[in-house]
Amino acid sequence: MREKLRLAAMRLWKDIRTYKALLLALILYDGAAMLCFGAFCPVVIVTGLPCPGCGMTRAVFYLITGQFAKSWAVHPMGILWTVLAVCFLLSRYWFAKPTKVILQAGGVLAVCMLALYLYRMYCCFPGGPPMVYREGNLLEQSFPGYRDFVLRLPFLHSGKSG
């Protein structure tokens, strides 16, 4: 067991070294985006609209703290992405097996997430978090009528007022 753990740690460390520039870029982007805009998501920063992944962090937090109903309510895909991530980590680092099938499953989940996003934008926007419009976004600051224009688009919501 100790040897298996050592090998898993070595594989993980190898990936960290391989992708260190990407990891550093993400860390720097996160810090800069949070400092300047108070948000991580470029879609939210630019448009003020939620992205397909909005609410995912909260959903995973609720999931790992045992609050399954809250997790599902915030983002139903959080549970599936968490299961897929655990499968990926176990396969890649613990069992040292190829992850091609898991990555393909991730592609399928991404398509499902996009479909769910379109549904939520039509039926739930604007609504409760994460399906909210974020004021102060870059387009709103650049174009005075942007907020009213977006919140009046009929295909973004099913008769809800913004």
N, CA and C atoms as a LAMMPS dump frame, in Angstrom:
ITEM: TIMESTEP
0
ITEM: NUMBER OF ATOMS
486
ITEM: BOX BOUNDS ff ff ff
-5.0000000000000000e+02 5.0000000000000000e+02
-5.0000000000000000e+02 5.0000000000000000e+02
-5.0000000000000000e+02 5.0000000000000000e+02
ITEM: ATOMS id mol type element x y z
1 1 1 N 0.833 -1.195 0
2 1 2 C 0 0 0
3 1 3 C 0.878 1.259 0
4 2 1 N 1.92 1.25 0.809
5 2 2 C 2.817 2.395 0.89
6 2 3 C 3.505 2.638 -0.461
7 3 1 N 3.894 1.561 -1.128
8 3 2 C 4.542 1.687 -2.441
9 3 3 C 3.568 2.24 -3.479
10 4 1 N 2.325 1.778 -3.428
11 4 2 C 1.306 2.267 -4.366
12 4 3 C 1.074 3.769 -4.159
13 5 1 N 1.025 4.194 -2.927
14 5 2 C 0.855 5.602 -2.607
15 5 3 C 2.052 6.422 -3.097
16 6 1 N 3.25 5.894 -2.926
17 6 2 C 4.461 6.576 -3.388
18 6 3 C 4.444 6.736 -4.906
19 7 1 N 4.051 5.682 -5.625
20 7 2 C 3.985 5.747 -7.091
21 7 3 C 2.912 6.732 -7.557
22 8 1 N 1.776 6.738 -6.878
23 8 2 C 0.708 7.682 -7.225
24 8 3 C 1.191 9.113 -7.032
25 9 1 N 1.887 9.357 -5.93
26 9 2 C 2.422 10.698 -5.664
27 9 3 C 3.454 11.095 -6.721
28 10 1 N 4.271 10.145 -7.151
29 10 2 C 5.264 10.429 -8.194
30 10 3 C 4.583 10.795 -9.511
31 11 1 N 3.522 10.064 -9.867
32 11 2 C 2.798 10.367 -11.108
33 11 3 C 2.144 11.754 -11.031
34 12 1 N 1.565 12.053 -9.873
35 12 2 C 0.945 13.366 -9.682
36 12 3 C 1.997 14.469 -9.775
37 13 1 N 3.127 14.293 -9.119
38 13 2 C 4.197 15.29 -9.15
39 13 3 C 4.721 15.489 -10.567
40 14 1 N 4.808 14.419 -11.326
41 14 2 C 5.261 14.507 -12.717
42 14 3 C 4.29 15.383 -13.527
43 15 1 N 2.981 15.165 -13.334
44 15 2 C 1.997 15.991 -14.045
45 15 3 C 2.075 17.45 -13.609
46 16 1 N 2.281 17.686 -12.336
47 16 2 C 2.4 19.064 -11.851
48 16 3 C 3.6 19.741 -12.505
49 17 1 N 4.72 19.049 -12.582
50 17 2 C 5.903 19.616 -13.236
51 17 3 C 5.651 19.848 -14.724
52 18 1 N 4.977 18.916 -15.378
53 18 2 C 4.696 19.041 -16.812
54 18 3 C 3.801 20.241 -17.114
55 19 1 N 2.818 20.468 -16.258
56 19 2 C 1.832 21.518 -16.51
57 19 3 C 2.005 22.734 -15.599
58 20 1 N 3.213 22.929 -15.079
59 20 2 C 3.433 24.008 -14.113
60 20 3 C 3.15 25.392 -14.706
61 21 1 N 3.479 25.602 -15.968
62 21 2 C 3.224 26.92 -16.575
63 21 3 C 1.718 27.192 -16.642
64 22 1 N 0.946 26.182 -17.022
65 22 2 C -0.508 26.336 -17.076
66 22 3 C -1.077 26.571 -15.675
67 23 1 N -0.614 25.809 -14.709
68 23 2 C -1.083 25.986 -13.333
69 23 3 C -0.757 27.381 -12.817
70 24 1 N 0.448 27.846 -13.084
71 24 2 C 0.845 29.188 -12.657
72 24 3 C -0.017 30.252 -13.336
73 25 1 N -0.266 30.081 -14.628
74 25 2 C -1.112 31.034 -15.356
75 25 3 C -2.52 31.083 -14.763
76 26 1 N -3.074 29.926 -14.421
77 26 2 C -4.407 29.889 -13.812
78 26 3 C -4.431 30.567 -12.45
79 27 1 N -3.406 30.337 -11.666
80 27 2 C -3.322 30.962 -10.339
81 27 3 C -3.219 32.483 -10.481
82 28 1 N -2.375 32.938 -11.398
83 28 2 C -2.224 34.375 -11.619
84 28 3 C -3.515 34.993 -12.157
85 29 1 N -4.16 34.306 -13.106
86 29 2 C -5.433 34.8 -13.645
87 29 3 C -6.47 34.898 -12.535
88 30 1 N -6.56 33.859 -11.708
89 30 2 C -7.532 33.853 -10.624
90 30 3 C -7.311 35.045 -9.706
91 31 1 N -6.073 35.252 -9.303
92 31 2 C -5.781 36.381 -8.42
93 31 3 C -6.115 37.716 -9.052
94 32 1 N -5.701 37.909 -10.297
95 32 2 C -5.957 39.176 -10.987
96 32 3 C -7.446 39.395 -11.229
97 33 1 N -8.147 38.359 -11.667
98 33 2 C -9.579 38.491 -11.947
99 33 3 C -10.363 38.781 -10.669
100 34 1 N -10.025 38.084 -9.6
101 34 2 C -10.725 38.322 -8.338
102 34 3 C -10.423 39.716 -7.795
103 35 1 N -9.193 40.146 -7.919
104 35 2 C -8.796 41.472 -7.438
105 35 3 C -9.474 42.578 -8.245
106 36 1 N -9.478 42.431 -9.552
107 36 2 C -10.022 43.482 -10.42
108 36 3 C -11.544 43.438 -10.573
109 37 1 N -12.105 42.226 -10.625
110 37 2 C -13.525 42.101 -10.964
111 37 3 C -14.365 41.376 -9.921
112 38 1 N -13.737 40.747 -8.943
113 38 2 C -14.485 40.009 -7.93
114 38 3 C -15.123 38.74 -8.462
115 39 1 N -14.629 38.243 -9.586
116 39 2 C -15.168 37.024 -10.196
117 39 3 C -14.047 36.323 -10.949
118 40 1 N -14.2 35.028 -11.147
119 40 2 C -13.213 34.237 -11.89
120 40 3 C -13.627 34.063 -13.347
121 41 1 N -14.904 33.903 -13.582
122 41 2 C -15.426 33.534 -14.896
123 41 3 C -15.379 34.695 -15.89
124 42 1 N -14.681 34.505 -17.03
125 42 2 C -14.633 35.584 -18.025
126 42 3 C -16.001 35.906 -18.625
127 43 1 N -16.891 34.932 -18.71
128 43 2 C -18.237 35.191 -19.248
129 43 3 C -18.974 36.162 -18.33
130 44 1 N -18.906 35.918 -17.037
131 44 2 C -19.561 36.796 -16.066
132 44 3 C -18.918 38.178 -16.08
133 45 1 N -17.608 38.217 -16.117
134 45 2 C -16.885 39.495 -16.108
135 45 3 C -17.263 40.343 -17.316
136 46 1 N -17.332 39.728 -18.484
137 46 2 C -17.594 40.486 -19.713
138 46 3 C -19.081 40.752 -19.91
139 47 1 N -19.929 39.715 -19.775
140 47 2 C -21.346 39.86 -20.138
141 47 3 C -22.291 40.052 -18.964
142 48 1 N -21.884 39.616 -17.769
143 48 2 C -22.789 39.656 -16.624
144 48 3 C -23.729 38.473 -16.578
145 49 1 N -23.69 37.632 -17.599
146 49 2 C -24.557 36.457 -17.659
147 49 3 C -23.854 35.255 -17.03
148 50 1 N -24.604 34.368 -16.431
149 50 2 C -23.978 33.159 -15.906
150 50 3 C -23.476 32.287 -17.052
151 51 1 N -22.409 31.546 -16.809
152 51 2 C -21.88 30.639 -17.827
153 51 3 C -22.393 29.231 -17.541
154 52 1 N -22.148 28.279 -18.416
155 52 2 C -22.62 26.911 -18.159
156 52 3 C -22.087 26.316 -16.856
157 53 1 N -20.946 26.784 -16.385
158 53 2 C -20.365 26.245 -15.157
159 53 3 C -20.68 27.046 -13.912
160 54 1 N -21.417 28.139 -14.041
161 54 2 C -21.725 28.961 -12.869
162 54 3 C -22.46 28.143 -11.815
163 55 1 N -21.953 28.203 -10.616
164 55 2 C -22.527 27.463 -9.5
165 55 3 C -21.84 26.136 -9.239
166 56 1 N -20.929 25.744 -10.126
167 56 2 C -20.28 24.439 -9.996
168 56 3 C -19.459 24.326 -8.707
169 57 1 N -18.716 25.364 -8.353
170 57 2 C -17.909 25.315 -7.131
171 57 3 C -18.802 25.137 -5.917
172 58 1 N -19.881 25.904 -5.848
173 58 2 C -20.819 25.757 -4.725
174 58 3 C -21.461 24.382 -4.714
175 59 1 N -21.814 23.875 -5.894
176 59 2 C -22.438 22.552 -5.973
177 59 3 C -21.497 21.467 -5.452
178 60 1 N -20.224 21.546 -5.821
179 60 2 C -19.251 20.553 -5.348
180 60 3 C -19.025 20.716 -3.848
181 61 1 N -18.966 21.951 -3.363
182 61 2 C -18.825 22.173 -1.916
183 61 3 C -19.993 21.542 -1.168
184 62 1 N -21.212 21.804 -1.63
185 62 2 C -22.381 21.209 -0.976
186 62 3 C -22.328 19.685 -1.04
187 63 1 N -21.877 19.146 -2.149
188 63 2 C -21.779 17.696 -2.309
189 63 3 C -20.809 17.096 -1.292
190 64 1 N -19.604 17.667 -1.19
191 64 2 C -18.611 17.07 -0.293
192 64 3 C -18.929 17.326 1.18
193 65 1 N -19.842 18.255 1.454
194 65 2 C -20.272 18.463 2.84
195 65 3 C -21.596 17.755 3.13
196 66 1 N -22.015 16.902 2.199
197 66 2 C -23.2 16.079 2.431
198 66 3 C -24.531 16.765 2.193
199 67 1 N -24.535 17.941 1.615
200 67 2 C -25.763 18.683 1.35
201 67 3 C -26.196 18.424 -0.097
202 68 1 N -26.666 17.204 -0.346
203 68 2 C -26.929 16.744 -1.705
204 68 3 C -28.041 17.526 -2.401
205 69 1 N -29.1 17.849 -1.681
206 69 2 C -30.203 18.595 -2.298
207 69 3 C -29.75 19.988 -2.725
208 70 1 N -28.962 20.647 -1.872
209 70 2 C -28.441 21.97 -2.23
210 70 3 C -27.505 21.863 -3.43
211 71 1 N -26.68 20.827 -3.444
212 71 2 C -25.767 20.624 -4.561
213 71 3 C -26.544 20.5 -5.863
214 72 1 N -27.557 19.671 -5.853
215 72 2 C -28.382 19.457 -7.036
216 72 3 C -29.073 20.749 -7.458
217 73 1 N -29.576 21.517 -6.489
218 73 2 C -30.309 22.745 -6.803
219 73 3 C -29.395 23.802 -7.428
220 74 1 N -28.163 23.919 -6.934
221 74 2 C -27.255 24.938 -7.443
222 74 3 C -26.756 24.577 -8.838
223 75 1 N -26.34 23.32 -9.019
224 75 2 C -25.906 22.87 -10.345
225 75 3 C -25.966 21.342 -10.399
226 76 1 N -26.967 20.79 -11.086
227 76 2 C -27.134 19.338 -11.141
228 76 3 C -25.924 18.587 -11.701
229 77 1 N -25.127 19.248 -12.518
230 77 2 C -23.972 18.561 -13.103
231 77 3 C -22.801 18.435 -12.133
232 78 1 N -22.842 19.135 -11.022
233 78 2 C -21.753 19.077 -10.052
234 78 3 C -21.489 17.663 -9.559
235 79 1 N -22.55 16.924 -9.322
236 79 2 C -22.414 15.544 -8.848
237 79 3 C -21.725 14.688 -9.906
238 80 1 N -22.165 14.807 -11.144
239 80 2 C -21.584 13.998 -12.213
240 80 3 C -20.126 14.36 -12.478
241 81 1 N -19.806 15.671 -12.47
242 81 2 C -18.414 16.083 -12.681
243 81 3 C -17.516 15.61 -11.54
244 82 1 N -18.052 15.596 -10.325
245 82 2 C -17.267 15.125 -9.182
246 82 3 C -16.982 13.633 -9.312
247 83 1 N -17.98 12.868 -9.68
248 83 2 C -17.779 11.431 -9.879
249 83 3 C -16.75 11.193 -10.984
250 84 1 N -16.871 11.937 -12.067
251 84 2 C -15.917 11.791 -13.173
252 84 3 C -14.501 12.177 -12.738
253 85 1 N -14.378 13.235 -11.965
254 85 2 C -13.056 13.665 -11.488
255 85 3 C -12.424 12.602 -10.593
256 86 1 N -13.215 12.004 -9.711
257 86 2 C -12.696 10.941 -8.845
258 86 3 C -12.255 9.746 -9.687
259 87 1 N -13.057 9.377 -10.678
260 87 2 C -12.681 8.274 -11.576
261 87 3 C -11.382 8.592 -12.313
262 88 1 N -11.244 9.824 -12.783
263 88 2 C -10.035 10.238 -13.489
264 88 3 C -8.819 10.144 -12.57
265 89 1 N -8.939 10.703 -11.373
266 89 2 C -7.811 10.705 -10.434
267 89 3 C -7.398 9.286 -10.054
268 90 1 N -8.374 8.451 -9.766
269 90 2 C -8.055 7.061 -9.415
270 90 3 C -7.394 6.332 -10.585
271 91 1 N -7.975 6.492 -11.76
272 91 2 C -7.444 5.804 -12.933
273 91 3 C -6.024 6.269 -13.249
274 92 1 N -5.826 7.563 -13.279
275 92 2 C -4.529 8.109 -13.689
276 92 3 C -3.44 7.915 -12.641
277 93 1 N -3.757 8.201 -11.388
278 93 2 C -2.707 8.22 -10.379
279 93 3 C -2.638 6.944 -9.541
280 94 1 N -3.755 6.37 -9.165
281 94 2 C -3.726 5.183 -8.318
282 94 3 C -3.479 3.909 -9.129
283 95 1 N -4.261 3.762 -10.223
284 95 2 C -4.154 2.536 -11.02
285 95 3 C -3.223 2.675 -12.222
286 96 1 N -2.801 3.894 -12.534
287 96 2 C -1.912 4.168 -13.677
288 96 3 C -2.464 3.581 -14.973
289 97 1 N -3.744 3.777 -15.195
290 97 2 C -4.421 3.274 -16.386
291 97 3 C -4.724 4.43 -17.333
292 98 1 N -4.919 4.141 -18.613
293 98 2 C -5.291 5.196 -19.575
294 98 3 C -6.626 5.842 -19.184
295 99 1 N -6.748 7.107 -19.497
296 99 2 C -7.949 7.852 -19.114
297 99 3 C -8.787 8.275 -20.322
298 100 1 N -8.536 7.686 -21.474
299 100 2 C -9.224 8.091 -22.699
300 100 3 C -10.751 7.988 -22.563
301 101 1 N -11.244 6.895 -22.036
302 101 2 C -12.695 6.712 -21.897
303 101 3 C -13.271 7.744 -20.928
304 102 1 N -12.534 8.028 -19.867
305 102 2 C -12.997 9.017 -18.894
306 102 3 C -13.037 10.398 -19.541
307 103 1 N -12.04 10.719 -20.338
308 103 2 C -12.032 12.01 -21.032
309 103 3 C -13.171 12.099 -22.05
310 104 1 N -13.476 10.994 -22.71
311 104 2 C -14.614 10.968 -23.634
312 104 3 C -15.922 11.185 -22.872
313 105 1 N -16.023 10.567 -21.699
314 105 2 C -17.206 10.78 -20.861
315 105 3 C -17.3 12.258 -20.469
316 106 1 N -16.156 12.896 -20.237
317 106 2 C -16.138 14.326 -19.949
318 106 3 C -16.678 15.143 -21.109
319 107 1 N -16.374 14.727 -22.321
320 107 2 C -16.923 15.401 -23.5
321 107 3 C -18.436 15.283 -23.557
322 108 1 N -18.937 14.102 -23.256
323 108 2 C -20.391 13.896 -23.224
324 108 3 C -21.014 14.767 -22.13
325 109 1 N -20.379 14.801 -20.965
326 109 2 C -20.891 15.65 -19.875
327 109 3 C -20.881 17.126 -20.272
328 110 1 N -19.859 17.55 -21.004
329 110 2 C -19.79 18.945 -21.438
330 110 3 C -20.964 19.286 -22.362
331 111 1 N -21.309 18.379 -23.267
332 111 2 C -22.454 18.602 -24.155
333 111 3 C -23.751 18.645 -23.34
334 112 1 N -23.884 17.734 -22.386
335 112 2 C -25.069 17.723 -21.513
336 112 3 C -25.145 19.019 -20.695
337 113 1 N -23.985 19.495 -20.248
338 113 2 C -23.957 20.72 -19.467
339 113 3 C -24.391 21.92 -20.302
340 114 1 N -23.999 21.945 -21.563
341 114 2 C -24.427 23.019 -22.452
342 114 3 C -25.941 22.97 -22.663
343 115 1 N -26.478 21.775 -22.848
344 115 2 C -27.934 21.633 -23.009
345 115 3 C -28.661 22.098 -21.736
346 116 1 N -28.15 21.711 -20.581
347 116 2 C -28.744 22.142 -19.311
348 116 3 C -28.665 23.662 -19.174
349 117 1 N -27.552 24.238 -19.585
350 117 2 C -27.369 25.687 -19.524
351 117 3 C -28.431 26.402 -20.367
352 118 1 N -28.631 25.937 -21.589
353 118 2 C -29.63 26.566 -22.454
354 118 3 C -31.021 26.463 -21.828
355 119 1 N -31.329 25.312 -21.254
356 119 2 C -32.611 25.121 -20.569
357 119 3 C -32.736 26.103 -19.393
358 120 1 N -31.693 26.18 -18.575
359 120 2 C -31.731 27.048 -17.396
360 120 3 C -31.803 28.523 -17.788
361 121 1 N -31.115 28.909 -18.865
362 121 2 C -31.191 30.294 -19.303
363 121 3 C -32.608 30.63 -19.775
364 122 1 N -33.274 29.683 -20.392
365 122 2 C -34.635 29.931 -20.868
366 122 3 C -35.641 29.898 -19.718
367 123 1 N -35.523 28.913 -18.84
368 123 2 C -36.542 28.704 -17.808
369 123 3 C -36.241 29.37 -16.461
370 124 1 N -34.991 29.612 -16.143
371 124 2 C -34.64 30.052 -14.786
372 124 3 C -33.969 31.418 -14.712
373 125 1 N -33.629 32.008 -15.843
374 125 2 C -32.906 33.28 -15.82
375 125 3 C -33.861 34.422 -16.051
376 126 1 N -33.776 35.524 -15.338
377 126 2 C -33.017 35.678 -14.103
378 126 3 C -33.772 35.051 -12.95
379 127 1 N -33.036 34.506 -12.041
380 127 2 C -33.631 33.844 -10.881
381 127 3 C -32.678 33.906 -9.713
382 128 1 N -32.662 32.818 -8.948
383 128 2 C -31.753 32.746 -7.809
384 128 3 C -30.366 32.332 -8.261
385 129 1 N -29.404 32.538 -7.383
386 129 2 C -28.025 32.16 -7.721
387 129 3 C -27.93 30.697 -8.127
388 130 1 N -27.182 30.361 -9.114
389 130 2 C -26.25 31.179 -9.872
390 130 3 C -26.854 31.814 -11.122
391 131 1 N -28.151 31.669 -11.311
392 131 2 C -28.787 32.168 -12.538
393 131 3 C -29.204 33.635 -12.379
394 132 1 N -28.207 34.472 -12.129
395 132 2 C -28.449 35.886 -11.907
396 132 3 C -27.631 36.718 -12.888
397 133 1 N -28.078 37.933 -13.083
398 133 2 C -27.327 38.897 -13.894
399 133 3 C -26.391 39.642 -12.956
400 134 1 N -25.129 39.722 -13.316
401 134 2 C -24.145 40.418 -12.483
402 134 3 C -23.941 41.831 -13.014
403 135 1 N -24.324 42.772 -12.204
404 135 2 C -24.18 44.178 -12.585
405 135 3 C -22.717 44.589 -12.561
406 136 1 N -22.403 45.628 -13.305
407 136 2 C -21.047 46.158 -13.345
408 136 3 C -20.132 45.414 -14.295
409 137 1 N -20.686 44.546 -15.13
410 137 2 C -19.857 43.809 -16.095
411 137 3 C -19.303 44.771 -17.15
412 138 1 N -18.33 44.294 -17.902
413 138 2 C -17.64 45.172 -18.851
414 138 3 C -18.553 45.698 -19.958
415 139 1 N -19.445 44.864 -20.474
416 139 2 C -20.347 45.349 -21.533
417 139 3 C -21.321 46.395 -20.995
418 140 1 N -21.778 46.194 -19.774
419 140 2 C -22.684 47.169 -19.163
420 140 3 C -21.978 48.506 -18.957
421 141 1 N -20.711 48.446 -18.584
422 141 2 C -19.944 49.679 -18.392
423 141 3 C -19.656 50.379 -19.713
424 142 1 N -19.542 49.594 -20.785
425 142 2 C -19.209 50.163 -22.097
426 142 3 C -20.421 50.644 -22.874
427 143 1 N -21.552 49.994 -22.685
428 143 2 C -22.766 50.313 -23.434
429 143 3 C -23.907 50.559 -22.46
430 144 1 N -24.341 51.8 -22.315
431 144 2 C -25.335 52.163 -21.293
432 144 3 C -26.638 51.357 -21.319
433 145 1 N -27.143 50.969 -22.451
434 145 2 C -28.406 50.237 -22.509
435 145 3 C -28.265 48.721 -22.481
436 146 1 N -27.072 48.24 -22.28
437 146 2 C -26.817 46.788 -22.372
438 146 3 C -27.657 45.983 -21.384
439 147 1 N -27.689 46.385 -20.132
440 147 2 C -28.421 45.615 -19.11
441 147 3 C -29.886 45.456 -19.486
442 148 1 N -30.546 46.552 -19.816
443 148 2 C -31.96 46.487 -20.177
444 148 3 C -32.173 45.638 -21.423
445 149 1 N -31.268 45.771 -22.382
446 149 2 C -31.365 44.979 -23.613
447 149 3 C -31.304 43.484 -23.3
448 150 1 N -30.315 43.086 -22.523
449 150 2 C -30.128 41.663 -22.21
450 150 3 C -31.303 41.115 -21.416
451 151 1 N -31.755 41.861 -20.424
452 151 2 C -32.823 41.354 -19.573
453 151 3 C -34.183 41.365 -20.252
454 152 1 N -34.273 41.965 -21.437
455 152 2 C -35.537 41.954 -22.191
456 152 3 C -35.535 40.948 -23.331
457 153 1 N -34.41 40.284 -23.569
458 153 2 C -34.37 39.298 -24.648
459 153 3 C -35.331 38.163 -24.322
460 154 1 N -36.321 37.922 -25.177
461 154 2 C -37.348 36.928 -24.849
462 154 3 C -36.829 35.496 -24.768
463 155 1 N -35.767 35.163 -25.48
464 155 2 C -35.291 33.779 -25.457
465 155 3 C -34.403 33.48 -24.256
466 156 1 N -34.093 34.497 -23.434
467 156 2 C -33.281 34.244 -22.248
468 156 3 C -34.122 33.839 -21.049
469 157 1 N -35.381 34.105 -21.09
470 157 2 C -36.226 33.727 -19.962
471 157 3 C -37.65 33.576 -20.446
472 158 1 N -38.399 32.8 -19.705
473 158 2 C -39.772 32.521 -20.117
474 158 3 C -40.745 33.43 -19.398
475 159 1 N -40.689 34.687 -19.721
476 159 2 C -41.661 35.63 -19.169
477 159 3 C -41.3 36.188 -17.813
478 160 1 N -40.161 35.858 -17.251
479 160 2 C -39.761 36.434 -15.961
480 160 3 C -39.264 37.845 -16.192
481 161 1 N -39.522 38.708 -15.246
482 161 2 C -39.037 40.079 -15.404
483 161 3 C -37.669 40.211 -14.794
484 162 1 N -36.876 41.117 -15.315
485 162 2 C -35.525 41.31 -14.821
486 162 3 C -35.477 42.553 -14.066
